Amino acid sequence: MKIPTPADEQRHSLLEIDQYIERLFVPRDFVFLQALRDAAEAGLPKINVSANEGKLLYLLARIAGARRVLEIGLLGGYSTMWLAQAIGPQGHLVTLEVDEKCIRIARKNLERAGLMSRVEIRHGDAQILLKRMVDGEEQPFDLVFIDADKPSYPVYLDYAVRLTHPGSLILADNVIRDGKVTQIAENDKLVQGIQEFNKKLAVHPKLEAIVVTVTREGIDGLAITRVKD
């Protein structure tokens, strides 16, 4: 029999708090629940945002009045659904994804939710697609959400700044990594990518930012950034 440690008790407590908030503020919605089930049945990694963080993305997009959104990292389309709901029927969301399997699952989920008409899925390597967007002088976005391969976060930030306008929001998920970002000698490439991103974000002359912690089984974080006027 395993003796609970303080860390175990803390994690249990974090999950209880997360579930409490979800019960109060995120009513159960069939299409969102089914999107998660379909992603799990297809074998996609369980790295989607939580229901609470999805609601937070939705509220931030609504508060910002976002109509054009760029998402880097589609996965099963769960966060895409939250953002697509926020921008309304006149909004447009461009999402980038390299994995064809993710695109198939996400498209099914978005169609079931009646949101596919607001979403444009672009298939390919995100860095290549982003460079193409910058070179093509694509219309700026009101909000960018970064949730893809962590070592590339610093590069994604550079592109996000170039593809937004003053007042735009840039959001980035998984920027605490259960506290591993605090370790100076961390050897994990994923953590190192986030550490570089956070440092770059903190001193960028065109941005004002903060990281807020988000919880589920553990502690992670969402970077919230505004492009300066």
RODO-2510 file (C-alpha; in nm, 4 decimals, decimal comma):
residues 229
     n   res          X          Y          Z
     1     m     0,0000     0,0000     0,0000
     2     k     0,1391     0,3363    -0,1044
     3     i     0,1655     0,5982     0,1701
     4     p     0,0423     0,9359     0,0343
     5     t     0,3129     1,1999     0,0184
     6     p     0,2576     1,5767     0,0514
     7     a     0,3042     1,6024    -0,3252
     8     d     0,0326     1,3411    -0,3840
     9     e    -0,2036     1,5278    -0,1543
    10     q    -0,1302     1,8570    -0,3306
    11     r    -0,2011     1,7075    -0,6724
    12     h    -0,5253     1,5598    -0,5457
    13     s    -0,6219     1,8990    -0,4103
    14     l    -0,5396     2,0732    -0,7410
    15     l    -0,7582     1,8305    -0,9324
    16     e    -1,0451     1,8808    -0,6879
    17     i    -1,0208     2,2583    -0,7299
    18     d    -1,0132     2,2253    -1,1080
    19     q    -1,3207     2,0008    -1,1023
    20     y    -1,5018     2,2393    -0,8664
    21     i    -1,4462     2,5339    -1,1032
    22     e    -1,5502     2,3243    -1,4019
    23     r    -1,8757     2,2164    -1,2365
    24     l    -1,9686     2,5782    -1,1623
    25     f    -1,8509     2,7633    -1,4718
    26     v    -1,8279     2,5148    -1,7616
    27     p    -2,1637     2,3438    -1,8173
    28     r    -2,1346     2,0013    -1,9786
    29     d    -2,1773     2,0261    -2,3549
    30     f    -2,2206     1,7121    -2,5657
    31     v    -2,0191     1,8318    -2,8659
    32     f    -1,7221     1,9281    -2,6487
    33     l    -1,7339     1,6020    -2,4549
    34     q    -1,7637     1,4020    -2,7763
    35     a    -1,4682     1,5884    -2,9251
    36     l    -1,2529     1,4685    -2,6368
    37     r    -1,3868     1,1131    -2,6687
    38     d    -1,3159     1,1018    -3,0417
    39     a    -0,9628     1,2312    -2,9887
    40     a    -0,8982     0,9678    -2,7203
    41     e    -1,0443     0,6856    -2,9304
    42     a    -0,8226     0,7899    -3,2219
    43     g    -0,5174     0,7653    -2,9980
    44     l    -0,4316     1,1339    -2,9990
    45     p    -0,2180     1,2399    -2,7019
    46     k    -0,4167     1,3743    -2,4072
    47     i    -0,2551     1,7163    -2,4169
    48     n    -0,5582     1,9279    -2,5021
    49     v    -0,6425     2,2276    -2,2873
    50     s    -0,8724     2,1567    -1,9938
    51     a    -1,2374     2,2607    -1,9990
    52     n    -1,1550     2,5484    -1,7633
    53     e    -0,8699     2,6720    -1,9791
    54     g    -1,0900     2,6410    -2,2855
    55     k    -1,3436     2,8677    -2,1150
    56     l    -1,0614     3,1085    -2,0296
    57     l    -0,9505     3,1204    -2,3955
    58     y    -1,3109     3,1853    -2,4940
    59     l    -1,3468     3,4725    -2,2459
    60     l    -1,0153     3,6327    -2,3426
    61     a    -1,1130     3,6232    -2,7086
    62     r    -1,4532     3,7727    -2,6278
    63     i    -1,3058     4,0450    -2,4045
    64     a    -1,0575     4,1344    -2,6789
    65     g    -1,3350     4,1457    -2,9381
    66     a    -1,1288     3,9133    -3,1572
    67     r    -1,2604     3,8399    -3,5051
    68     r    -0,9461     3,7062    -3,6709
    69     v    -0,7668     3,4332    -3,4771
    70     l    -0,4549     3,2316    -3,5525
    71     e    -0,4023     2,9007    -3,3737
    72     i    -0,0672     2,7220    -3,3934
    73     g    -0,1375     2,3564    -3,3135
    74     l    -0,4800     2,2046    -3,3889
    75     l    -0,4623     1,8574    -3,2259
    76     g    -0,8238     1,7309    -3,2016
    77     g    -0,9811     2,0728    -3,2370
    78     y    -1,0929     2,1156    -2,8752
    79     s    -0,9340     2,4579    -2,8166
    80     t    -1,0287     2,5503    -3,1735
    81     m    -1,3943     2,4951    -3,0848
    82     w    -1,3718     2,7296    -2,7865
    83     l    -1,2049     3,0029    -2,9933
    84     a    -1,4382     2,9553    -3,2911
    85     q    -1,7377     2,9975    -3,0613
    86     a    -1,5880     3,3195    -2,9240
    87     i    -1,5349     3,4929    -3,2586
    88     g    -1,8948     3,4486    -3,3747
    89     p    -2,0308     3,3627    -3,7207
    90     q    -1,8567     3,6583    -3,8847
    91     g    -1,5175     3,5625    -3,7427
    92     h    -1,2383     3,3702    -3,9121
    93     l    -0,9940     3,1319    -3,7436
    94     v    -0,6842     2,9977    -3,9174
    95     t    -0,5313     2,6918    -3,7528
    96     l    -0,2029     2,5238    -3,8440
    97     e    -0,1387     2,1501    -3,8091
    98     v     0,1239     1,9130    -3,9492
    99     d    -0,0462     1,5830    -3,8560
   100     e    -0,3103     1,4610    -4,1034
   101     k    -0,4694     1,2355    -3,8403
   102     c    -0,5267     1,5355    -3,6130
   103     i    -0,6819     1,7252    -3,9014
   104     r    -0,9277     1,4428    -3,9764
   105     i    -1,0415     1,4196    -3,6135
   106     a    -1,0588     1,7974    -3,5667
   107     r    -1,2554     1,8511    -3,8863
   108     k    -1,5142     1,5941    -3,7715
   109     n    -1,5423     1,7633    -3,4320
   110     l    -1,5764     2,1109    -3,5812
   111     e    -1,8392     1,9981    -3,8312
   112     r    -2,0431     1,8305    -3,5553
   113     a    -2,0310     2,1549    -3,3548
   114     g    -2,1414     2,3611    -3,6558
   115     l    -1,8200     2,5654    -3,6449
   116     m    -1,6333     2,4500    -3,9548
   117     s    -1,7529     2,7481    -4,1595
   118     r    -1,5522     2,9777    -3,9297
   119     v    -1,2331     2,7711    -3,9418
   120     e    -0,9628     2,7366    -4,2059
   121     i    -0,7246     2,4448    -4,1499
   122     r    -0,3809     2,4760    -4,3101
   123     h    -0,1788     2,1572    -4,3290
   124     g     0,1985     2,1655    -4,3000
   125     d     0,4971     2,2559    -4,0877
   126     a     0,4004     2,5595    -3,8811
   127     q     0,7260     2,7478    -3,9345
   128     i     0,6957     2,7125    -4,3122
   129     l     0,3308     2,8165    -4,3086
   130     l     0,4022     3,1141    -4,0831
   131     k     0,6853     3,2360    -4,3044
   132     r     0,4540     3,2088    -4,6032
   133     m     0,1948     3,4159    -4,4184
   134     v     0,4457     3,6874    -4,3308
   135     d     0,5916     3,6941    -4,6828
   136     g     0,2409     3,7129    -4,8259
   137     e     0,1563     4,0069    -4,5958
   138     e    -0,1466     3,8273    -4,4528
   139     q    -0,4040     4,0440    -4,2799
   140     p    -0,3093     4,0800    -3,9102
   141     f    -0,4776     3,8712    -3,6426
   142     d    -0,6537     3,9971    -3,3316
   143     l    -0,5479     3,6942    -3,1283
   144     v    -0,2834     3,4240    -3,1637
   145     f    -0,2899     3,1034    -2,9593
   146     i     0,0309     2,8998    -2,9461
   147     d    -0,0014     2,5368    -2,8390
   148     a     0,2347     2,3257    -3,0481
   149     d     0,5881     2,1841    -3,0266
   150     k     0,7552     2,3518    -2,7311
   151     p     1,1130     2,3884    -2,8657
   152     s     0,9726     2,6078    -3,1439
   153     y     0,7856     2,8472    -2,9122
   154     p     1,0501     3,1242    -2,9376
   155     v     1,0248     3,1144    -3,3186
   156     y     0,6458     3,1095    -3,3042
   157     l     0,6553     3,4189    -3,0843
   158     d     0,8594     3,6074    -3,3449
   159     y     0,6066     3,5219    -3,6141
   160     a     0,3121     3,6023    -3,3863
   161     v     0,4460     3,9541    -3,3293
   162     r     0,4768     4,0054    -3,7041
   163     l     0,1259     3,8743    -3,7714
   164     t    -0,0589     4,0889    -3,5162
   165     h    -0,1371     4,4566    -3,4634
   166     p    -0,1285     4,6915    -3,1620
   167     g    -0,3821     4,5676    -2,9102
   168     s    -0,3744     4,2074    -3,0299
   169     l    -0,3431     3,9233    -2,7788
   170     i    -0,0835     3,6471    -2,7982
   171     l    -0,1577     3,3468    -2,5769
   172     a     0,0684     3,0477    -2,5202
   173     d    -0,0111     2,7263    -2,3331
   174     n     0,2103     2,4996    -2,1196
   175     v     0,4583     2,7650    -2,0073
   176     i     0,5168     2,6357    -1,6520
   177     r     0,5559     2,2604    -1,7171
   178     d     0,4689     2,1554    -1,3615
   179     g     0,7358     2,3930    -1,2294
   180     k     1,0224     2,2507    -1,4340
   181     v     1,0851     2,5911    -1,5940
   182     t     1,2286     2,7081    -1,2603
   183     q     1,5181     2,4620    -1,2842
   184     i     1,8252     2,6313    -1,4328
   185     a     1,9966     2,3013    -1,5165
   186     e     1,6932     2,1457    -1,6860
   187     n     1,8000     1,9235    -1,9794
   188     d     1,4561     1,8553    -2,1280
   189     k     1,4399     2,0184    -2,4734
   190     l     1,0701     2,0916    -2,4275
   191     v     1,1349     2,2746    -2,1020
   192     q     1,4347     2,4583    -2,2467
   193     g     1,2181     2,5834    -2,5331
   194     i     0,9635     2,7201    -2,2872
   195     q     1,2333     2,8773    -2,0693
   196     e     1,3700     3,0624    -2,3727
   197     f     1,0187     3,1658    -2,4738
   198     n     0,9356     3,3014    -2,1282
   199     k     1,2595     3,5014    -2,1092
   200     k     1,2052     3,6417    -2,4569
   201     l     0,8460     3,7308    -2,3757
   202     a     0,9389     3,9073    -2,0534
   203     v     1,1791     4,1532    -2,2183
   204     h     1,0244     4,1996    -2,5620
   205     p     0,9971     4,5756    -2,6260
   206     k     0,6726     4,5453    -2,8232
   207     l     0,4878     4,3290    -2,5712
   208     e     0,3437     4,3452    -2,2216
   209     a     0,2838     4,0057    -2,0661
   210     i     0,2175     3,7913    -1,7630
   211     v     0,2011     3,4184    -1,6982
   212     v    -0,0923     3,2850    -1,4974
   213     t    -0,0909     2,9368    -1,3498
   214     v    -0,3527     2,6846    -1,4545
   215     t    -0,4157     2,3569    -1,2774
   216     r    -0,5447     2,0117    -1,3462
   217     e    -0,3543     1,7115    -1,2097
   218     g    -0,0516     1,9386    -1,1845
   219     i     0,0482     2,3002    -1,2361
   220     d     0,1023     2,4596    -1,5726
   221     g     0,0655     2,8091    -1,7083
   222     l    -0,0844     3,0289    -1,9766
   223     a     0,1107     3,3273    -2,1076
   224     i    -0,1156     3,6256    -2,1734
   225     t     0,0392     3,8968    -2,3867
   226     r    -0,0803     4,2226    -2,5364
   227     v     0,0917     4,3879    -2,8298
   228     k     0,1708     4,7441    -2,7257
   229     d     0,0139     5,0441    -2,8979
***
